[in-house]
Amino acid sequence: MRHLFAVLLLCSICSAQEADGTVYIYRLPSFYGMAGNPKLFLDNKEVGKIRNGRFFSIMVPVGHHIVTSTRKKSGVDLDVQSGQTYYIKTSLAPGGFGINPAEVSLVATEQGRYAVSNLKPAEQGDLKVDFAHAR
């Protein structure tokens, strides 16, 4: 009986560690808008800002989430699955008068993984501590 309890406890710990999904948010280097650093939001809560040629990741609970930027017309509807990884590309949109609107789009895993491997991690000061990690 004690062994069964230990196995059940171990299984619950393992499943709790994989209860989240990982979302990478990145921005490719570009001359256009290189000084702009748009803010990004998960379910209307700011997770950080993204600089030119940088990326960061967020551990997101399983379920439905929406990723947006300062341009609320652009967003990604995301159904996060346990242990899965998602990649969201940001790019600056024209216009703004000092506001840096960013478009966000979900990209294929292979495309996102390659893009992130060629970028620098975000600076820690650009991230909200509760959410994002520069890794």
HUZISUL-V455304 format. One line per field, one symbol per residue. ss: DSSP state (H for helix, E for strand, C for the rest). psi: psi as a letter, one per 30 degrees, with the letter a starting at -180 (. if undefined). burial: # if it has 16 or more other ideal C-beta (glycine too) atoms within 10 Angstrom, else .. Layout:
ss: ???
psi: ???
burial: ???
This chain:
ss: CHHHHHHHHHHHHHHHHCCEEEEEEEECCCCCCCCCCCEEEECCEEEEECCCCEEEEEEEECEEEEEEECCCCCEEEEEECCCCEEEEEEEECCCCCCCCCEEEEEECHHHHHHHHHCCEECCHHHECCCCEECC
psi: eeeeeeeeeeeeeeeefgfllkkkklklkkekgffkikkkkjhgkkfalklkgllllkkklkaklkklafjffklkjkjklkglklkkkkkklllehfkikkkkkklkeeeeeeeefglkllkeffkkefdlki.
burial: ...................########.....#..#######....######.#####.#....#.#####..###.#.#.....########......###.#..#....#..##..#..#...###..##.#.
